[in-house]
Amino acid sequence: MGSILIVAEVQNGSIREASYELASFAQKLGREVHSLVIGSGVAGEAEAFAKKGGGTVHLVDAEAAANYNVDVYAAAIKAAVAATSPDAVLISNTPTGWDVAPRIAAAQDCGFVSDAFDVAEEGGSLVFKRRVFNGKLDAQITASGPVVATMQPGGTAPFEGTTDGSVSALEADLSGAKSAFVEVKVAEAKGVDLSKAEIIVSGGRGVGEPEKFPEVIQPLADALGGAMGASRPVVDAGWLPHEYQVGSSGQIVTPKLYIAAGISGAIQHLVGMKGSNFVIAINKDPDAPIFEVADVGVVADLFEVVPALTEAVSAAKG
Ligand SMILES: Cc1cc2nc3c(=O)[nH]c(=O)nc-3n(C[C@H](O)[C@H](O)[C@H](O)COP(=O)(O)OP(=O)(O)OC[C@H]3O[C@@H](n4cnc5c(N)ncnc54)[C@H](O)[C@@H]3O)c2cc1C
């Protein structure tokens, strides 16, 4: 069985959490694990990654790689592929991954799987899972040869253990770049990053009006030390900005606790939150599909239950 090559993604000098999730996927496959760390002044990050699931880390530490440039990254990845001959190259399904992964697959003339949320070893082959038809079905894709795959952030937890790993410099010719880095324009910081929240309290159309989000939903999120989320109709109506939306066309979230208030549980919403560790659903309709994925279901008016919960949590905290 061939090895796995992880392409770690460096952002602002640090390896992203999504890369540690790739390490989780690679380690569970039980194959030899290699990683590529590319950047400038990132030797310390490479050492840390080697000990946290990255296996044998190949480091391309060069001024030319200080900022993301698809030509430079592609050249480094090709050098790492040539050095390791992996069965699979795992890249995070991030804007960087979307940009560079298809180039690698085309250059290697190998298979390509995009946006997979899981990978397993079956009978000597790698089997990837990805959601299709807006999350209604999970498709299984069996790699019959070497493959490049982008993996959905949040598909698994970041690697937690400690591993024996090593770091060695990789020679790569980065000189032929046709594009040049100009500048990074950082988008204006917006309210929430649901992907990192451990507790999310989401409101749906059942909340009824925009003012009720700051009045009813946000106070419970605040009392629990969590973040507020929403279903799509809430965002489509302009009650909250898009970054609050959970679901197939919003964010995929995996918090420890997800509270859904006034959300029916359409498949496109469930796709975004069914990886949550514990789900509490509050809905007036006992037949609402959200109850099928709920650990605790409360058939009641959210305007009675949510303020009562907020009060109880605040009182418990003193
Ligand atoms: C291509 C596509 C992509 C989509 N992507 C997404 C996505 O990313 N995220 C997403 O959420 N949706 C998405 N949708 C929309 C999705 O199909 C549903 O329409 C949407 O999730 C429904 O939102 P909701 O549950 O808030 O509203 P509704 O389905 O209208 O449900 C409202 C619920 O509130 C309950 N309720 C009403 N009043 C109260 C009360 N006082 N107390 C308690 N319960 C009450 C009702 O019983 C009902 O169950 C997508 C659809 C398409 C076609």
The ligand as a Tripos MOL2 file, in Angstrom:
@<TRIPOS>MOLECULE
LIG
   53    58     1     0     0
SMALL
NO_CHARGES

@<TRIPOS>ATOM
      1 C1        -30.1560   24.7750   -3.0020 C.3       1 LIG1
      2 C2        -30.6630   25.0190   -1.6090 C.ar      1 LIG1
      3 C3        -29.7490   25.2800   -0.6200 C.ar      1 LIG1
      4 C4        -30.2100   25.5150    0.6940 C.ar      1 LIG1
      5 N1        -29.3000   25.7570    1.6730 N.ar      1 LIG1
      6 C5        -29.7360   25.9210    2.9380 C.ar      1 LIG1
      7 C6        -28.8100   26.1330    4.0120 C.ar      1 LIG1
      8 O1        -27.5910   26.2270    3.8090 O.2       1 LIG1
      9 N2        -29.3040   26.2900    5.2580 N.ar      1 LIG1
     10 C7        -30.6480   26.2150    5.5510 C.ar      1 LIG1
     11 O2        -31.0190   26.3690    6.7230 O.2       1 LIG1
     12 N3        -31.5390   26.0210    4.5520 N.ar      1 LIG1
     13 C8        -31.1170   25.8930    3.2680 C.ar      1 LIG1
     14 N4        -32.0360   25.7380    2.2720 N.ar      1 LIG1
     15 C9        -33.4500   25.9400    2.5930 C.3       1 LIG1
     16 C10       -34.1070   24.7290    3.2080 C.3       1 LIG1
     17 O3        -34.6310   23.9040    2.1720 O.3       1 LIG1
     18 C11       -35.2960   25.1460    4.1140 C.3       1 LIG1
     19 O4        -36.2030   25.9280    3.3580 O.3       1 LIG1
     20 C12       -34.8600   25.9450    5.3260 C.3       1 LIG1
     21 O5        -33.8410   25.2620    6.0230 O.3       1 LIG1
     22 C13       -36.0400   26.1250    6.2770 C.3       1 LIG1
     23 O6        -35.6630   27.0100    7.2940 O.3       1 LIG1
     24 P1        -36.4460   27.0320    8.6850 P.3       1 LIG1
     25 O7        -36.3950   25.6930    9.2840 O.co2     1 LIG1
     26 O8        -35.9200   28.1810    9.4520 O.co2     1 LIG1
     27 O9        -37.9170   27.4350    8.2210 O.3       1 LIG1
     28 P2        -39.2430   26.5720    8.1510 P.3       1 LIG1
     29 O10       -39.0460   25.3470    7.3570 O.co2     1 LIG1
     30 O11       -40.3100   27.5130    7.7330 O.co2     1 LIG1
     31 O12       -39.4710   26.0960    9.6610 O.3       1 LIG1
     32 C14       -39.8340   26.9580   10.6940 C.3       1 LIG1
     33 C15       -40.0940   26.0730   11.9120 C.3       1 LIG1
     34 O13       -40.3480   26.8910   13.0310 O.3       1 LIG1
     35 C16       -41.3270   26.2590   13.8330 C.3       1 LIG1
     36 N5        -41.9280   27.3110   14.6540 N.ar      1 LIG1
     37 C17       -42.6780   28.3680   14.2520 C.ar      1 LIG1
     38 N6        -42.9620   29.1500   15.3030 N.ar      1 LIG1
     39 C18       -42.3920   28.5660   16.3880 C.ar      1 LIG1
     40 C19       -42.3460   28.8920   17.7640 C.ar      1 LIG1
     41 N7        -42.9190   30.0270   18.2480 N.pl3     1 LIG1
     42 N8        -41.7050   28.0760   18.6120 N.ar      1 LIG1
     43 C20       -41.1140   26.9280   18.1560 C.ar      1 LIG1
     44 N9        -41.1300   26.5620   16.8550 N.ar      1 LIG1
     45 C21       -41.7600   27.3790   15.9900 C.ar      1 LIG1
     46 C22       -42.2840   25.6250   12.8150 C.3       1 LIG1
     47 O14       -42.9990   24.5410   13.4220 O.3       1 LIG1
     48 C23       -41.3180   25.1560   11.7440 C.3       1 LIG1
     49 O15       -40.9200   23.8300   11.9560 O.3       1 LIG1
     50 C24       -31.5950   25.4910    0.9750 C.ar      1 LIG1
     51 C25       -32.5010   25.2060   -0.0550 C.ar      1 LIG1
     52 C26       -32.0480   24.9740   -1.3300 C.ar      1 LIG1
     53 C27       -33.0260   24.6640   -2.3980 C.3       1 LIG1
@<TRIPOS>BOND
     1     1     2 1
     2     2     3 ar
     3     2    52 ar
     4     3     4 ar
     5     4     5 ar
     6     4    50 ar
     7     5     6 ar
     8     6     7 ar
     9     6    13 1
    10     7     8 2
    11     7     9 ar
    12     9    10 ar
    13    10    11 2
    14    10    12 ar
    15    12    13 ar
    16    13    14 ar
    17    14    15 1
    18    14    50 ar
    19    15    16 1
    20    16    17 1
    21    16    18 1
    22    18    19 1
    23    18    20 1
    24    20    21 1
    25    20    22 1
    26    22    23 1
    27    23    24 1
    28    24    25 2
    29    24    26 1
    30    24    27 1
    31    27    28 1
    32    28    29 2
    33    28    30 1
    34    28    31 1
    35    31    32 1
    36    32    33 1
    37    33    34 1
    38    33    48 1
    39    34    35 1
    40    35    36 1
    41    35    46 1
    42    36    37 ar
    43    36    45 ar
    44    37    38 ar
    45    38    39 ar
    46    39    40 ar
    47    39    45 ar
    48    40    41 1
    49    40    42 ar
    50    42    43 ar
    51    43    44 ar
    52    44    45 ar
    53    46    47 1
    54    46    48 1
    55    48    49 1
    56    50    51 ar
    57    51    52 ar
    58    52    53 1
@<TRIPOS>SUBSTRUCTURE
     1 LIG1         1 GROUP 0 **** ****
